[in-house]
Amino acid sequence: MREYEARAERGLPDPDVLCYFEAMHSVRILLEIEQRRQGGTAGDRGGHPWLVVTPEEARTLEKWNGRKISYSS
C-alpha cells in the first residue's frame, strides 16, 4: 500500500472505504463459489484462485462484520 500511495497522484482513499470494498469483494467470491457448488459446477474450474482463497475471504468478511461465516470447502 505504501508503494501504491507513493505512486498514486491522489493518494489512498479513506481506510474505511477500502475495508468496505474488501468486504464486498469477499462477498462476491463467497457467493460465486457457493452458487457453483450448489449447481455442481465448482469442479469445472478446478484450481481457480477463488477456490483457493475461499477460507481467507471468509475470515476477511468475519473481521469486517464480526460474525462467523460458514462456507463449504
C-alpha positions as CSV (number, residue, x, y, z in Angstrom):
1,M,0.0,0.0,0.0
2,R,2.9,2.4,0.7
3,E,4.2,1.8,-2.8
4,Y,0.8,2.5,-4.3
5,E,0.4,5.6,-2.2
6,A,3.8,6.9,-3.2
7,R,3.0,6.5,-6.9
8,A,-0.7,7.5,-6.8
9,E,-1.5,11.0,-7.9
10,R,-4.4,11.4,-5.4
11,G,-3.2,9.1,-2.6
12,L,-5.2,6.4,-1.0
13,P,-9.0,6.5,-0.2
14,D,-10.2,6.5,3.3
15,P,-9.3,3.2,5.1
16,D,-13.0,2.6,5.9
17,V,-13.7,2.8,2.2
18,L,-11.0,0.3,1.4
19,C,-12.4,-2.1,4.1
20,Y,-15.9,-1.8,2.6
21,F,-14.7,-2.7,-0.8
22,E,-12.5,-5.5,0.6
23,A,-15.6,-6.9,2.3
24,M,-17.7,-6.6,-0.8
25,H,-15.1,-8.4,-2.9
26,S,-15.2,-11.2,-0.2
27,V,-19.0,-11.4,-0.5
28,R,-18.7,-11.7,-4.3
29,I,-16.2,-14.5,-4.1
30,L,-18.1,-16.5,-1.5
31,L,-21.4,-16.1,-3.3
32,E,-19.9,-17.1,-6.7
33,I,-18.2,-20.2,-5.2
34,E,-21.3,-21.3,-3.3
35,Q,-23.5,-20.9,-6.4
36,R,-21.1,-23.1,-8.3
37,R,-21.0,-25.7,-5.6
38,Q,-24.8,-25.8,-5.4
39,G,-25.0,-26.0,-9.2
40,G,-22.5,-28.8,-9.3
41,T,-20.0,-26.8,-11.4
42,A,-17.3,-25.8,-8.9
43,G,-15.1,-28.6,-10.1
44,D,-15.3,-27.3,-13.7
45,R,-12.8,-24.7,-12.7
46,G,-10.5,-26.8,-10.5
47,G,-7.6,-24.7,-9.3
48,H,-9.4,-21.4,-9.9
49,P,-7.9,-18.9,-7.5
50,W,-11.3,-18.2,-5.9
51,L,-11.5,-21.8,-4.8
52,V,-8.1,-21.4,-3.1
53,V,-8.9,-18.1,-1.3
54,T,-12.4,-19.0,0.0
55,P,-11.2,-19.6,3.6
56,E,-9.3,-16.3,3.7
57,E,-12.2,-14.4,2.2
58,A,-14.5,-15.9,4.9
59,R,-12.0,-14.6,7.5
60,T,-11.9,-11.2,5.9
61,L,-15.7,-10.9,6.0
62,E,-15.8,-12.2,9.6
63,K,-13.3,-9.5,10.6
64,W,-15.4,-6.8,8.8
65,N,-18.8,-7.8,10.2
66,G,-17.9,-9.5,13.4
67,R,-19.9,-12.7,12.6
68,K,-18.9,-16.2,11.9
69,I,-19.0,-17.1,8.2
70,S,-19.8,-20.6,7.2
71,Y,-18.7,-21.9,3.8
72,S,-18.3,-25.3,2.1
73,S,-14.7,-26.4,1.4
